Amino acid sequence: ARPVGALLFGHISDKFGRTASLKLTPILITLPTIFFSILPTYQEIGIYAPIILILLRIWQGICIGGEYANNIVYLCETAHPTRIYFLGSIGSCTGSFGIFLASSIATLSYQKLSHDDLLSWGWRLAFSLSSIIGVIVYLMRKNMQETPVFQKILDRKNNVNNPIYLSYKVYWRNYLIAFGLTYLPATAFYYVFMFLPNFLDNTLNNNTGKIFTDNSLSLFIRLLIIPLLGLAADRIGGIKIARLACIL
């Protein structure tokens, strides 16, 4: 869902502007989050409960793909040429910070609530709290300005009607390069922060609270390191940092 969302909202961003996409995604991410918190259980509506849950997750995944990609594009297009990597790294930090908040709330929930309370109403409270963040983000972006890059495109009337088709037709090699640059860190991220916690919990039956605590600590360390690597990339070049990361 996330790659689809990145292409879909990238299309909106290239056709109507970066701000059009970034004002839309907080609302579209928050709505399914609210629906999660009031979703009837399997005991109440049967098979429709997991079907609705899966559809909401797909909806949210599409929107998150657009949010994450366009967020970094906006930061890089508004940055000074000597600070592009640093500001781009802040965009990556925000994604990790969101997961860090979620992991921290999960840790507190497992520590403060009983197992029965967590299953009956505690998880709904966590989703309700996260919806507040979506509202705050929308209000922060309500009056945001367009990037200088897209403003020049508008001034020259160079925006196109079908950015996805044009990019596949003319710039398909760039897709392969982008895939080559990002698939390794993306795989590593989801392996460490998504797959491993679930594997430790569901397969090895480790303590769930401790798993979330360790995951939160790892994410916090990552938050501290990413901007430092962004600063280093601005000084020595992004491709050198990327090659070093491959080796490490």
Buried (B, 14 or more C-beta within 10 A) or exposed (E): BBEEBBBBBBBBBBBEBBBBBBBBBBEBBBBBBBBBBEBEEEEEEEEEBEEBBEEBEBBBBBBBBBBBBBBBBBBBBBBEEEBBBBBBBBBBBBBBBBBBBBBBBBBBBBEEBEEEEBEEEBBEBBBBBBBEBBEEBBEEBEEEEBBEEBBEBEEEEEEEEEBBEEBEEEEEEEEEEEEEBEEEEEEEBEEBBEEBBEEBBEEEEBEBBEBBBBBBBBBBEBBEEBBEBBBBBBEEEBEEBBEEEEEE
